[in-house]
């Protein structure tokens, strides 16, 4: 019922910038949290940044001051601006939305987009 389509990502050298976007579509009545997680092989998926419906945000300590999450509620779209990228930011980044669709609140995930930061 809800589809998340991510765009952005790719390869960049350390110190560079990338931006990600994720558009949610479908029979969405409302959204609460929207944000980004990332995962590297052999490790659990971890929170990168999230923005709640009241515009409050939460960031992993490793990205504070470098990454910025934002959202456009009218478009059901969440963004992640990544600056001063480091090799340890290399991961698959997943869009996340907690949305009300089909009469129930549920977690929705994007398909993932690869970010590679070379030293």
N, C-alpha and C positions, 0 to 999 in steps of 0.2 A: 504493500500500500504506500510505502514511502521509499523513494529512491534518492540516494545521495550520489552526486556526480562531482568528482574532484578534478581539479585542473591545477597546473603549475608543477613545481618540483623540477627535478633534473640534476645536472651536475654543475658544480661551482668550485672555485678554489677557496681555500681558507681566507676568511676576511670578507668574502663576498656576501651577496644578498640574494634571496629568493622569496617569492610569494606564492602562497597556496590559496585556493578558493574552493568552496564546496557549496553547491546549490542543492537544496532539498526540494523535492517535488512529490506530488501525490495528494491524497485527500488529507492534508494537514489542517487541523483545526487550530492548533496552538503549538508553540515551541517553548521549552524552558531552557535547559542548558544546551549550548552549542560550543564545540571546540575541537581540539586535536589531541590525538595520542600518537605515539610512535613505538616501533618495535624493531629490534635487531635480532638476527638469528640466535636462538638459544636462550633468549631472555623474554620475560613477560612484557606485555604491552604496558606502556607507562604514560601517564598524563603529561602533556606538554603545556597546554594552555586551554582554559575554558572560560566562557563568558555566560553568566546567567541572565535570565530575562530582566533582572533589575540592573543590568550592566555591571554588576560586580564581577571581578575576574580572579582567577587563580592560576599561578604559573609554577612550573617546576623550578626549583632553585637554580638549576643549571642554565636556564634560559632567561631568567629575570634580567631586564635591562637590555636584552638583545632581541627578543621576540615580542611581537604585539598581536593580540587577537582582537578582532572586531567583527561586527555582524550588521547585516542589513535585514531587519525584521520584515520589511515589506517584500523582500525578495527571498526570504528564508535562506539566506546565504551567510556563511561564516568565512572569515579570512584569517590568514596567518602571515604576517610579515616577519621574515627572518633576516636579521642583520648580523654582521660580525660572525659569520658561520665558522664553526670549528669542525675538524674531522670527526670528533665524537658526536656530532649532530647527524652523522650519516645513519639513516634508518628508513624504514617504510613508514610514512605518515598516514594516519587514518583519521578521517573526519568522523565526528560523533555528534549526534543530535538526540535529545530527549524530547519526544514530541507526542502530542495527542492526535491520534489518527484512528479512524475506525472505532471510535468510542473508548479507546484505552490509551493510557500512557505507556510508551515503550522506548527502549534504546535502539537506535539505528546507527549503522556503520557504513562508511564508504568502502570502496574497493581497495583503497591504499594507493599511495603514489610514492615513488622512490626519490629520496634525496641523497645525493652523494657529494660529500665535501672532501676535496683532496688537499693534501698539505703541500 
